[in-house]
């Protein structure tokens, strides 16, 4: 590998994709792409390895997105110069598309008449049809409810648009003009990458650029291996729960991270089967960046100069059993798959917390909620579908620094929609969009603050969906003596006679004057709160984000008569409260501890494995029946009681007569 040439090629490749990403960003039509920035593009080799991926804007969780299966389908259709392929099907692409709203295009790039590379891009479409405006409801049970689904097909053939395909897609959307505007922005980005890569080949020669693709991939791989090699060899496992639609519906997600030399594997055996809700997604047969997002972020934190490409994935293997919630099979619904992927992120973070000396971070909020509103456009009077805002919550405390307020590292690429834009483009009035006082989770490095958003509908009626909401039952976990995080809350018409606390929002009909208050979860604390620096506590007090009572109770602070912190008295109080025992590595919170007393980790893992052996049609029915039955017994489940319950419920599902 020629070091200087590799650096030059990497810089040129990066400039090409950054320019294309900017084209998409600046020419898109919908708020979700223009402001929230849920879109991206990249370039891949003819074999489908992404060798250049942007970092300045857009989604950063698809570095090394799997293109190989889709490219094989494109070859079956025939690839010619000037073609552009369209798809939004997670199943036929084996995970290139992670949910159907990510409308995806692939454009072959030819140099000297020969296939040279592929340009890839996607935009999150605000509506592709389906049972609700915005196409996504967490309560959907199958993919058919989520809108039109198209296998890879030619949108352009030799540079000529296929109007039948275009109309088929747009005729099924509630917002066809906006959707086509976003799609044209994506087409422009793909054309930009095509043009710039061909120009680069003219400047340096086709063979030099082709070798440069391989070199930057190898360089990125070397960087990844150097980071992995510093993690102690061993197997580190962790499990957490995704909260379902109904009370008590908890889906277990488990991973074992095995480090060996400069390679690492992630095994999700022990994860629950796919569920009849829109939380599923497809990981496919290979290593999917969306599934190992937390580990990719770790690699890039340690080696920030590593090229962002599929070379980062080469030392990483992934086993996500088919039929699980994170590698679902047709016809699983997946519109709200962000809820499951966020919990996968937490699980991998737990593995890393065990593996890395000194630890990394407590759990973040574990939620990435997106509000979608269908209502009358206050300017035109026409019905429209609008994305209001992503809601995440305070980040977890980190080794050496506090958590971030109102946002988490996993979802940091998502941008907020300004209040002024919401009130101009929709019928909503924003009463509040602020941080929540005393929502920090105490620790040597505290968690970030929760976010409160309060919105009022001013029109006769409106329909709202919110995808990705979670952490209503089990708190974000803390580490090394920190306090667990806070739970999410949703209240309709707070402070009024008709006030109602909601478990979550799936599809909510709002009348004129209805007010919805959303409070996000907040991540856990890191380290013993009694070790927190007094100057940091004073800053939180001055900002009005920490009360005197909380400072005294959580951090052992003693105040002088003038209101200042009495350092000597505080140290005496802290010394009297310190424990001689080492703190637990993780604190899941009282709700999770109570549930774990019924469902020990090893038994819950065995339950998931056994459930996956059942007939596909019976899996989730059996999981629901066994979980409900044994949880209600309120006793610790053993391997024996689990097996008996599975056998009996399986017999019932098979139609046999069983006496309990």
N, C-alpha and C positions, 0 to 999 in steps of 0.2 A: 504494500500500500504506500503510495507516494503522499507524504504528509501534507505538503503545501498544496498539491493538486486537490487532495481530498477536502482541505479547508476551503479552497476556492469554490469547488463544486457545491459543497454544503451551503455556502453563503449564497451562491447563485440560485440553487434550488429553493432555499428558504425565501429569497426575494420573490421568486415566481409565485409561490403559494400565498405569501403575505399579500401581494398585490391582488391576487384573485379573491382572497378572503375579503379584502377591502372593497372590491367591486360588488360582491354580494351584499355586504353590509350597507353600502351607500345607495344601492339601486333597488333594494327590496321594498315591498309595499306594506307588509303587515307590521304591527307594533312588536309582535313576538320576535321577529327577525331584526327589525330596525333598532329596537331599544333593548329587548331582553337578550338578543344575540344567540338564539337557538338555531344555529346553522353551522356549516363548515365545508371545507373542500380540502383536497390533497391530491398528490400524484403518486402512482404506483408503477412498478416495473411491469413488463408484459406478463410475468408470472403472478402478479397480484400483491407484491410486497410494497407497502407504502414507504417511499423513501424521502418524502418531504411533507411536512404537516405544519400549519401555522400555529402561532402562539400569541399573537398580539390581539386577536379578537375571536369571538365565536367559541364553540364548544371545544374543550380540550380533552375530553374523555374517550375519544375514538382514535387515538394515536395507534397506527397499525391495524386499523379496522380490517376484518377478514374479507378479502375480495375474491379469493381463489375459486370458491364454489360458484359465485356469480359469473366470473369470467368463463368458466367451463360452459355455463348456460348460454353465454353470449356467442361462444364459438359454435354452439349448436344452431343458433339463429343465423350465423354468418356475420362476420365483422368486416365492414368496408369503410374506406375513408369517407368522412363526413357523417357517419352514423352517430346517433346519441340514444342511449338506452334509458328507459324509465322503469322504475319498480318501487313498490312500497310493501313488499311481501317478506315478512320475517322468515317464513318457513322454507320457501324455495331457495332463498339466498343463504340459508343456514346461519342467520345472525348478522349478515351485513346490515340489514334493517332490524332495529331492536324493537320498534313498534310502528304500526302502519302509518302514523301521522308524519313520520320522517320520510317525506317524499325524496327519493334518491335518483340521481342520474349518474351514468358512467359513459364517458366519451373516449373512444380509442384515439390515440395520437399516432399519426404515421409520419415517418421521415424517409425520404427517398423511396416512397411507395411501399415501405415495410412497416409493420406494426412495431412501435417503439415504446409506448407507455400507455397508461390509462389515467385519465382525469376523473376524479370522483367528487361528488358533492351532495349535500342534502340540505333541505330546509324543513323545519317543523311547520307543517301546514295547520293553520288555525281551524280548518274544517275540511274533512273529506267525506262528509255525509254521516250516515249512521243514525242511531236512535236519539241522540241528544246533540244540541249545538256544541261545536267544538270536538265532537266525535269521541270524547273520552268521559266515561263515568267509572269510578272504581267498582261499582256494583255490577258491571257487565260480566256475563258468564261465558261468552264465547265470541270469537273474532268477528262473526257475522254482524254483530251489533255495532261494530266500530267503524263502519263505512266501507267504501270500495277498496278492494285488494287486487293488485295487479302484479302478476309475475313479470320478470324482465321482458320488455317489449321495445321495439324501435319507435321512439318518438320522432326521430329524424332518420331518414334513409338517404345516404349519399347527399346530405345537405338539404333534403326536402322534407318538410314537416308532414307527419302523418296526422291529418286532421281528425280521422276517426278515433285515434288514441287520445288526442288532446281533448276532444269533445266528450268522450266517454268519461274521462277523469273529471273534467270541469262540470259536466252536467250533474254529477253526484255531490257537488259541494254547495253549501249554502252561501259561500262567498267566492264565486268563480273568478271574478275580476281580480280580487286580491291574491288568490291562489296562483293565477296565471302570472301576475306581476312578480311574485316571489320565484316562480319557476323560470321566468325570463332572466331574473337576476342570477339564478344558478347557471343557466345556459351561458350567460355572458362570462361568468367566472371560469367555466370549463373552456370556453373559447380562448380566454386570456391565457390559461395554462398551456393550451395547445400551441398558441402563437409564440409564447415566450420560450417554450422548450425547443421548438423547431428553430427559433432564432439562435438559441444557445448551441444547438447542434451545428449550425452553419458557422458559428464563430470558432468552436473548438474541434469540430469534427464529430461525426456520429459515434464512432467507437470510443472516443475519449469521454463523452458524456455518458454513454452506456456503462463504461467502467466506473465512472464517478458514482452512478447509482449504487453499484455493488460496494464501492469503497465506503460510502457514507453509512450504508447499512452495517458493514463490518465494524466501522468505527463506533457506531452506537452500541453494537453488541459488546464490544470490548469494554466500553464504559459501564454497561450494565453488569457485566461479569465482575468487574473490579469492585463494584459496590456489594454484590451478593457474596463475594469471597470474604468480606469483612464481617458478615453475620455468622455467629457460631453455628456449626453444624448441629442439626437436631430437628425434631418434629415439634411444632408449636400449634396447638389447636384452640379453637374458640367457637362458641355458639351464641346466637341471639335470636330474638323473635320478631317477626313481622306481624303486625296487628291487622286482623281481617276486618270485614264489614260488620259482622255481628259480634256482640260481647262474647268473650271467651274463645274466639277463633284466632288462635296463635299458630303461625306457620314457622317451623323451626328451620333455621339456616345455620349450617355448620361447615367449618373448613379446617383441614389439617395442612399446615404449611411445612414442607420438608425441605430443609436446606442441606445441600451436599456439595461442598467445594464451591464452584462458581455457578452452580445451577440451583434452581428452586422449583418445586412443584406445589400445586394447590389442588387438594382433593376435597370435593364437596359431597362425598358419600356421607349419608346421614342427614342430608337435607330433605325436607318434606316434598311429597309429590306436588305437581302443579295444582292450582286451586281454581274453583269456579268464581273468580273475581279477576279484575283487570290488572293484577299485579305480576303476571308472569312475563318472562322474556326468554329469548333464544340465545344461548351462548355458542351453539354449534359444536363442531368436532375439534376445533383447534383452541388456541389460547386467545380469548377475546379480551380486548383492552377494557371494555365496559365492566367486565366481571372482576378484573384485577386492578381496577382504577387506583385503589389505595396504594398498592405496591408500586405502580408506575409513578405515582406522585412522590413516593419515597425515593425511588431511583433518581428522579429529576431534582429532588431537594438536595441530595448528596452530590450529584453531578449535574448542576444546572446548565453546563455548557454541552451536555450530550445532545447530539442531533435528535430531534423529535421524529422518530420513524420506527418502522417495524423491527429494526435491529434490537430495540429494547426488549422485544418479546422473545427473541431467539433462545435465551437461557431459561425461559419460563415455560413450564408445561402445566396444563389445566385439565382436570377431570371433573366435569359437571355431568352427572348421570342424566341421560335422556329421560324426560318425563317428570323432572323436578321443576320446582317453581322458577329456577334460574336457568333451565334448559328445557323449556316446555315444548310440547308437541302439538300439532294441529288437532283441534281448533281452539287452542287456549286464547283467551283474551289477554291483551298486554298493553292497553293504552296507558295505564297508570303504573307501568313497570318501574318508574323511578322510585316508587316506595320500596320495592324489593331490592333494587340495585343500591339504594342508600343503606339498607340493612347489610347487604353484602360488604359494602365499604366498611361499616362498623366492625363486622366480623374479621375482615383482613387487618384492620387497625388493631384489633385485640391480639391477633397472632403476632403482629410486629411489636406491639407493646411488650409481649413476653420475650421476643427474640433479641431486640436491640438493647444493648447495655445502657442503662439509665432511662430507658423508656422513651416514648415519643409523645403520646397524647392521650388524654381522656376522650371518651366518646363525644362527638359533636351532637347536634340536635337530633340527628337521625330522621330528618324530614326535609323534603323539598316540594312544598305545595305550590301549585300553580292555579290561579283563579281565572276562570273563563266565564264571560257574561254574554248572554244572548238577549238583546233588547233593541228598542228603537234607536236609530242613530239620531241624536238631538239636532244634527245639522240638516240631514236629508230626509228624515222621517222613515227611511227604509230600515228593515230588520237587519241587524248586523251581529257578528260574533267577534268579541273583543277579548284579548288576553289582558288582564288587569295587572297582575304582579306575581312574581315568584316569592314565596315565603319560606324561609329556612329556619332561622333561629340562631342563638348564640353558639359559637364554636366551643369545643372543649379546651380546658386548660392544657398547655403544652410544656414539655420539659424546657424550662428557661423563660417562658413567656405566657402571658394570659391568653385566654381564648378571645376571638374576635367578636365584636358585638353584632348581633342580628344576621350573621352570615357564617358559613362554615367553609373549610378548605375544599370539601368535595364539590360544592356548588358555587364557588367563588366566581366562576366565569359568567354566571347569570347576573344580569344587570336589572336594576329596579326601573319601573316606569314612573316618571315624575307625576306627582299629584295633579299638576296643571293639565297634563296630557289625558289622564284618566277622566277628569271632570269635563274636558272639552269633547273627548271622543265618545263618552258613554253617558248614561243617565245617572251615574253614581256621584255622590258627594262624599268626599273623604273627610271624616270628622277627626280622625287621628291616625298618625303613622309614626310611632315613636318607640323608643326603648322603654322597657318596663323596669321601674325602680325595684331594687332588692331582688332581682332575678339572677344575679350572679351566683354560681355554685361555688361555695367556698373551697379554697385550697391554697397551697403555697403559691401556685399559679391558678388563679380562679378561672371559671368558665366565662364566656361572653354573655351579654345581656340578651334576653328574649325580646321579640318585637311584637308590638300591639298594633293592629290595624282595625279601624272602625269605619264602616262604609254604609251609606244610606241610599236606598233606591228611591228616585224621585218621580218615576214614571208609573203608569197604571199597573204594569207588571213587568217582571224580568225573570229570567231563568239563569241560575248560577250553578256551575260545577266546580269542584276543587279536587284536583288529583294530587296524589303523593302525600296526603296528610297521614301522620302516624305519631307514635309516642304519646298516646292518650292513656295507656295502661302501664307500660314499663318505662321507667326513667332512663335517660342516657346515663351510662355507667361512668364512674369515677375511678381513679387509680391512686394507690399509695397513700391512702388516708384522706383524700379529697372527698367532698360531698357529692352525692349523685345529683344529676341535673333535674330540671323541672319539667312537668308534663305540659302538653298542649291543651288549650281550652277553646271552645267555640260556643258563643252565646248569641241567640237571636233576640233582638230587642232588649238589651240589658237595661235594668233599672225600671222597666215598664211592667204593668200588671200581667201582660202576656209574655213575659220573659221566658225563654226556654233554653236550657243547656243541651247542646247537640253532641252526640257521640263523635260525629264528623260530618262533612258535607259531601254527599254524592250528587244528587240532583235536587236543588232547592228552589222552590217557587217563591219569589219575593213580591209582596204587594207594595203599593205606594207607601212610603214612610217606614218600611221595615229597615231596621238597622242590624247589621251583622258585625259582631266583635270577634276577631281572630287573635289569639295569643299563641305564639309559637312555643315549642319546647326550647330548652337551653342546655348546652353541653355540661358535662361533669367537671369537677375540679381535679387538679393534679397536685398531689403532695399534701402534707399536713397543714391545715389552715393556721396552726399555732406557729408555723415557721414563716408565715408571710411577712414581707418587709413592711414596716410601719409607714414608710413614706408612700408605698403603693396604696395602703389602706387610706391614708390621708387624702390622696388624690381622688379615690373613689368617693370619699365623703364630700369633698369639695365640689365634685361634679353633680352631687345629688343623687347618685346611683346606688349609694350604700347608706343605710340608715344607721343612726347611733346604736339602736337596739341590736341590729344585725351585726355590727362591728363588735359589740360587746359579747354577744352570744356566740357567734361563729369564730371570731378571731381572738377572743380573750382580751379585748382592748379595754383599758381603764382610762377614763377622761378626767382631766383636771377641772377645777372650778371654772376656769375661763373657756372650757370647751375643747381645749387642745388635748392631744394624746399624752398621757403620763407614761413615758417609756419605762421607767423603773417599776412602777406599780403594775404595768402591763406584763413585764417579764416575770414578776413574782406570781401573778395570776396564771400566766401560761405555764410556769414551772409546776404549779400545783395541779394543773389539769393534764399534763403530759402523761401518756401511758408508757410503761416500760416495755410493752409488747410491740413488735413490729406491726405496722398496719397491714391489712389485707391487700393483696395486689390489685383486686378489683372490688368495687362496691356497686352492685346492681340495683340497689334501692330496696325498700321494704316490700313493694309489690312483687318484684321478681323473686326475692328470697322466699316469700310465701309460696309462690308457684313452683319454684325449684324444690321445695320441701315435698311437694307431691310428685313432681316430675324430675328426678335426678338426671343430670346431664347424660350419663351413660345409658340410662333407660330410654331417654328421649331420642338419642341417636339410634338405638336399636329399633325403636318404634318406626322411625322414618325409613330405615333400611327394609324392615319387614313389610311396610305399607307399599313400597315400590315393587315388591314381588307379587302383589295382588293384581288381578285383571284390571286393565286400565279403567273400565267403566265403573269399577267398585272402589277405586283407591280413595278418592276424597270422601265418599260416603262412609267408608270404613274409618278413615282418620277422624272424621267428625263424630261418629258414634262412639268410638273407643275413647277419644279425648274427653267428650262430654261425660261419659259414664264414669271413667276413673277419676276425673277431676271432681265430680260431685261426691264421690266417696270420701274425699278429703283425707286420704291416707297415702303414705309414700308408695308409689308404684314400684313393684319389683319385676324382674324378668318373668317370674312365674305368673303373677297376676296380669301382666301385659299379654303374655302369650295366650292365656285363657280367654281374655277379652277379645283378642284378635280372632281366635278360632271361633268363638261364639258369634261374633258380629259378622264374620265372613260367611258362616253357615246361614245366617239370616238373609244376607244379601244374595246368597246362592239359591234361596228358596227352601232351605231345609227347616224342619221344625226343631227348635231348640228350647229347652227349659233352663232358665238361668238358675 
